[in-house]
Amino acid sequence: MQAVRTLWPFYLASLAVLLLVIFVPALSLTGVEALDAPPSLILPAGWYKPKRMIDAYVDSMARVRLIGVLERGSDFERVAYETV
């Protein structure tokens, strides 16, 4: 976990996102103004589509729009989002 803290100085929260009728695990990172970093989600690879609307569930359901890819890995995408 220390490596994640070093690479991403964000508050990390786990959540689930819904596409069609399937929830998959995801991570939510808060925005950091000092780094000019927007709030982002870490999703499975291949999930990002421009302006895609998804439902995210933490304590309650929230509708979010994916804005852009910030980082790609072999099995994940870190994407910026906005709440709608």
DOKOL-872717 format. One line per field, with one value per atom (N, C-alpha, C): residue number from 1; residue in one letter; atom name; x, y, z. Coordinates in nm, 4 decimals. Example, Ala and Ser with C-alpha at 12.3 -4.5 7.8 and 13.67 -1.06 7.14 Angstrom:
2
num c(1,1,1,2,2,2)
residuo c(A,A,A,S,S,S)
atomo c(N,CA,C,N,CA,C)
u c(1.3190,1.2300,1.3200,1.2850,1.3670,1.2900)
v c(-0.5690,-0.4500,-0.3300,-0.2250,-0.1060,0.0030)
w c(0.7800,0.7800,0.7800,0.7080,0.7140,0.7870)
This chain:
84
num c(1,1,1,2,2,2,3,3,3,4,4,4,5,5,5,6,6,6,7,7,7,8,8,8,9,9,9,10,10,10,11,11,11,12,12,12,13,13,13,14,14,14,15,15,15,16,16,16,17,17,17,18,18,18,19,19,19,20,20,20,21,21,21,22,22,22,23,23,23,24,24,24,25,25,25,26,26,26,27,27,27,28,28,28,29,29,29,30,30,30,31,31,31,32,32,32,33,33,33,34,34,34,35,35,35,36,36,36,37,37,37,38,38,38,39,39,39,40,40,40,41,41,41,42,42,42,43,43,43,44,44,44,45,45,45,46,46,46,47,47,47,48,48,48,49,49,49,50,50,50,51,51,51,52,52,52,53,53,53,54,54,54,55,55,55,56,56,56,57,57,57,58,58,58,59,59,59,60,60,60,61,61,61,62,62,62,63,63,63,64,64,64,65,65,65,66,66,66,67,67,67,68,68,68,69,69,69,70,70,70,71,71,71,72,72,72,73,73,73,74,74,74,75,75,75,76,76,76,77,77,77,78,78,78,79,79,79,80,80,80,81,81,81,82,82,82,83,83,83,84,84,84)
residuo c(M,M,M,Q,Q,Q,A,A,A,V,V,V,R,R,R,T,T,T,L,L,L,W,W,W,P,P,P,F,F,F,Y,Y,Y,L,L,L,A,A,A,S,S,S,L,L,L,A,A,A,V,V,V,L,L,L,L,L,L,L,L,L,V,V,V,I,I,I,F,F,F,V,V,V,P,P,P,A,A,A,L,L,L,S,S,S,L,L,L,T,T,T,G,G,G,V,V,V,E,E,E,A,A,A,L,L,L,D,D,D,A,A,A,P,P,P,P,P,P,S,S,S,L,L,L,I,I,I,L,L,L,P,P,P,A,A,A,G,G,G,W,W,W,Y,Y,Y,K,K,K,P,P,P,K,K,K,R,R,R,M,M,M,I,I,I,D,D,D,A,A,A,Y,Y,Y,V,V,V,D,D,D,S,S,S,M,M,M,A,A,A,R,R,R,V,V,V,R,R,R,L,L,L,I,I,I,G,G,G,V,V,V,L,L,L,E,E,E,R,R,R,G,G,G,S,S,S,D,D,D,F,F,F,E,E,E,R,R,R,V,V,V,A,A,A,Y,Y,Y,E,E,E,T,T,T,V,V,V)
atomo c(N,CA,C,N,CA,C,N,CA,C,N,CA,C,N,CA,C,N,CA,C,N,CA,C,N,CA,C,N,CA,C,N,CA,C,N,CA,C,N,CA,C,N,CA,C,N,CA,C,N,CA,C,N,CA,C,N,CA,C,N,CA,C,N,CA,C,N,CA,C,N,CA,C,N,CA,C,N,CA,C,N,CA,C,N,CA,C,N,CA,C,N,CA,C,N,CA,C,N,CA,C,N,CA,C,N,CA,C,N,CA,C,N,CA,C,N,CA,C,N,CA,C,N,CA,C,N,CA,C,N,CA,C,N,CA,C,N,CA,C,N,CA,C,N,CA,C,N,CA,C,N,CA,C,N,CA,C,N,CA,C,N,CA,C,N,CA,C,N,CA,C,N,CA,C,N,CA,C,N,CA,C,N,CA,C,N,CA,C,N,CA,C,N,CA,C,N,CA,C,N,CA,C,N,CA,C,N,CA,C,N,CA,C,N,CA,C,N,CA,C,N,CA,C,N,CA,C,N,CA,C,N,CA,C,N,CA,C,N,CA,C,N,CA,C,N,CA,C,N,CA,C,N,CA,C,N,CA,C,N,CA,C,N,CA,C,N,CA,C,N,CA,C,N,CA,C,N,CA,C,N,CA,C,N,CA,C,N,CA,C,N,CA,C)
u c(0.0820,0.0000,0.0859,0.2070,0.2959,0.3303,0.3503,0.3820,0.2687,0.1448,0.0298,0.0265,0.0522,0.0510,0.1582,0.2722,0.3802,0.3447,0.2877,0.2540,0.1314,0.0303,-0.0947,-0.1253,-0.0964,-0.1234,-0.2697,-0.3606,-0.5035,-0.5669,-0.6877,-0.7681,-0.8273,-0.8111,-0.8519,-0.9770,-1.0781,-1.2004,-1.2407,-1.2859,-1.3324,-1.4797,-1.5212,-1.6601,-1.6874,-1.8080,-1.8454,-1.9113,-1.8912,-1.9558,-2.0428,-2.1463,-2.2451,-2.2434,-2.2288,-2.2414,-2.3361,-2.4413,-2.5509,-2.6077,-2.5954,-2.6460,-2.5378,-2.4119,-2.3003,-2.2212,-2.2074,-2.1202,-1.9801,-1.8807,-1.7412,-1.6694,-1.5654,-1.4923,-1.4162,-1.4043,-1.3313,-1.2763,-1.1896,-1.1356,-1.1632,-1.1883,-1.2130,-1.1008,-1.0465,-0.9422,-0.9966,-0.9810,-1.0259,-0.9339,-0.9819,-0.8987,-0.8010,-0.6873,-0.5870,-0.5560,-0.6050,-0.5874,-0.4411,-0.3579,-0.2166,-0.1458,-0.1927,-0.1330,-0.2140,-0.3227,-0.4148,-0.4656,-0.4950,-0.5426,-0.6927,-0.7712,-0.9165,-0.9524,-1.0759,-1.1209,-1.1140,-1.0794,-1.0656,-1.1112,-1.1360,-1.1740,-1.0710,-1.0390,-0.9559,-1.0506,-1.0608,-1.1549,-1.0808,-1.1460,-1.0835,-1.0513,-0.9462,-0.9057,-1.0208,-1.0364,-1.1392,-1.2711,-1.2847,-1.4113,-1.4310,-1.3243,-1.3407,-1.3959,-1.4998,-1.5549,-1.5861,-1.5555,-1.5811,-1.7259,-1.7421,-1.8733,-1.9623,-1.9050,-1.9841,-2.0447,-2.1705,-2.2403,-2.2415,-2.1998,-2.2032,-2.2615,-2.3102,-2.3577,-2.2477,-2.2149,-2.1141,-2.1839,-2.1501,-2.2152,-2.1109,-2.1228,-2.0404,-2.1376,-2.2008,-2.3068,-2.4436,-2.4454,-2.5668,-2.5253,-2.6224,-2.5938,-2.5660,-2.4646,-2.4322,-2.4095,-2.4590,-2.4417,-2.3210,-2.2250,-2.1053,-2.0806,-2.0152,-1.9786,-1.8266,-1.7755,-1.6316,-1.5852,-1.4787,-1.4336,-1.3124,-1.2126,-1.0918,-1.0010,-0.9130,-0.8171,-0.6968,-0.6605,-0.5437,-0.4220,-0.4485,-0.3392,-0.3931,-0.3089,-0.3477,-0.2429,-0.2893,-0.2009,-0.2428,-0.1780,-0.2119,-0.3491,-0.3927,-0.5218,-0.6115,-0.5791,-0.6628,-0.6556,-0.7536,-0.7538,-0.7899,-0.7140,-0.7492,-0.8113,-0.9391,-1.0144,-1.0700,-1.0723,-1.1350,-1.2856,-1.3582,-1.5050,-1.5676,-1.6960,-1.7754,-1.9090,-1.9593,-2.0893,-2.1994,-2.3025,-2.4143,-2.5387)
v c(-0.1195,0.0000,0.1252,0.1165,0.2321,0.2780,0.1842,0.2199,0.2996,0.2598,0.3328,0.4728,0.4854,0.6153,0.7064,0.6507,0.7287,0.7735,0.6850,0.7177,0.8068,0.7827,0.8567,0.9159,1.0414,1.1021,1.1430,1.0497,1.0750,0.9994,1.0389,0.9585,0.8459,0.7243,0.6059,0.5456,0.5183,0.4550,0.3457,0.2337,0.1276,0.1495,0.1059,0.1171,0.0131,0.0097,-0.0794,0.0069,-0.0258,0.0476,-0.0480,0.0065,-0.0738,-0.0387,-0.1380,-0.1225,-0.2332,-0.1958,-0.2874,-0.3336,-0.4586,-0.5040,-0.5743,-0.5419,-0.6097,-0.5094,-0.5362,-0.4551,-0.5136,-0.4282,-0.4721,-0.3870,-0.4404,-0.3616,-0.2478,-0.1374,-0.0207,0.0563,0.1513,0.2384,0.3830,0.4644,0.6065,0.6859,0.7820,0.8700,1.0124,1.0823,1.2209,1.3093,1.4247,1.5214,1.5869,1.6305,1.7007,1.8325,1.9432,2.0738,2.1117,2.0811,2.1184,2.0558,1.9400,1.8716,1.8923,1.9689,1.9900,1.8566,1.7639,1.6303,1.6206,1.5844,1.5722,1.4433,1.4350,1.3077,1.2002,1.0782,0.9728,0.8384,0.7486,0.6108,0.5186,0.4110,0.3066,0.1932,0.1674,0.0708,-0.0385,-0.1522,-0.2567,-0.2031,-0.2556,-0.2140,-0.2313,-0.1348,-0.1420,-0.0775,-0.0271,0.0326,0.1742,0.2474,0.3876,0.4026,0.4813,0.5286,0.6769,0.7673,0.9092,0.9362,1.0126,1.0551,0.9393,0.8224,0.7084,0.7415,0.7065,0.7244,0.5904,0.5908,0.4686,0.5003,0.3995,0.4123,0.3626,0.4423,0.4038,0.3888,0.2855,0.2587,0.2541,0.3448,0.3406,0.3162,0.4217,0.4069,0.4184,0.4870,0.5001,0.5097,0.5010,0.5032,0.6463,0.6640,0.7947,0.7747,0.8665,0.8612,0.9472,0.8918,0.9669,0.9553,1.0586,1.0610,1.0543,0.9618,0.9493,1.0593,1.1303,1.2465,1.2156,1.1491,1.1223,1.0241,0.9611,0.8660,0.9436,0.9189,0.9824,0.8913,0.7607,0.6637,0.5282,0.4528,0.3175,0.2187,0.1043,-0.0056,-0.1276,-0.2388,-0.3589,-0.4135,-0.3867,-0.4407,-0.3366,-0.2073,-0.1038,0.0247,0.1124,0.2480,0.3418,0.4487,0.5529,0.6653,0.6942,0.7895,0.9021,1.0221,1.1367,1.1235,1.1748,1.1667,1.2900,1.3077,1.4128,1.3514,1.3982,1.3505,1.4252,1.3527,1.4151,1.4166)
w c(0.0000,0.0000,0.0000,0.0537,0.0560,-0.0859,-0.1776,-0.3155,-0.3787,-0.3507,-0.4040,-0.3456,-0.2166,-0.1517,-0.2116,-0.2466,-0.3061,-0.4474,-0.5282,-0.6656,-0.6761,-0.5950,-0.6012,-0.4645,-0.4401,-0.3093,-0.2960,-0.3163,-0.3135,-0.1975,-0.1624,-0.0709,-0.1540,-0.1085,-0.1838,-0.1209,-0.2019,-0.1534,-0.2510,-0.1983,-0.2868,-0.3166,-0.4323,-0.4721,-0.5781,-0.6250,-0.7351,-0.8405,-0.9654,-1.0734,-1.1534,-1.2133,-1.2849,-1.4327,-1.5159,-1.6601,-1.7049,-1.7716,-1.8012,-1.6680,-1.6307,-1.5013,-1.4211,-1.4472,-1.3813,-1.2980,-1.1689,-1.0850,-1.0897,-1.1013,-1.0960,-0.9920,-0.9275,-0.8294,-0.8972,-0.8263,-0.8770,-0.7578,-0.7847,-0.6803,-0.7177,-0.6169,-0.6379,-0.5733,-0.6468,-0.5949,-0.5951,-0.4832,-0.4769,-0.5596,-0.5976,-0.6682,-0.5715,-0.6228,-0.5421,-0.6120,-0.5536,-0.6164,-0.6329,-0.5329,-0.5384,-0.6584,-0.7012,-0.8168,-0.9436,-0.9329,-1.0442,-1.0987,-1.0055,-1.0419,-1.0151,-1.1154,-1.0976,-1.0232,-0.9721,-0.9144,-1.0222,-0.9822,-1.0828,-1.0291,-1.1222,-1.0920,-1.1549,-1.0858,-1.1433,-1.1804,-1.3107,-1.3658,-1.4412,-1.4649,-1.5476,-1.6869,-1.7470,-1.8817,-1.9803,-2.0698,-2.1727,-2.1353,-2.0140,-1.9715,-2.0213,-2.0459,-2.0837,-2.2251,-2.2352,-2.3616,-2.3366,-2.4306,-2.4085,-2.3679,-2.2624,-2.2096,-2.1656,-2.1396,-2.0927,-1.9559,-1.9376,-1.8100,-1.7382,-1.6113,-1.5316,-1.3948,-1.3268,-1.1900,-1.0980,-0.9976,-0.8984,-0.7645,-0.6915,-0.5633,-0.4526,-0.3555,-0.2346,-0.1202,-0.0693,0.0304,-0.0355,-0.1466,-0.2268,-0.3735,-0.4622,-0.6049,-0.6496,-0.7338,-0.7924,-0.9413,-1.0206,-1.1664,-1.2018,-1.2749,-1.3132,-1.4636,-1.5180,-1.6598,-1.6681,-1.7489,-1.7675,-1.8628,-1.8240,-1.9006,-1.9876,-1.9309,-2.0080,-1.9368,-2.0113,-1.9540,-1.9021,-1.7760,-1.7162,-1.7206,-1.7141,-1.7097,-1.7531,-1.8244,-1.8667,-1.8205,-1.7747,-1.7404,-1.8202,-1.7972,-1.8727,-1.8342,-1.7105,-1.6664,-1.6001,-1.6154,-1.5552,-1.6378,-1.6128,-1.6665,-1.5530,-1.5378,-1.4405,-1.5202,-1.4931,-1.5730,-1.4867,-1.5429,-1.4768,-1.4937,-1.3952,-1.4033,-1.3413,-1.3704,-1.3057,-1.2648,-1.1517,-1.1031,-1.1775,-1.2201,-1.2918,-1.2074)
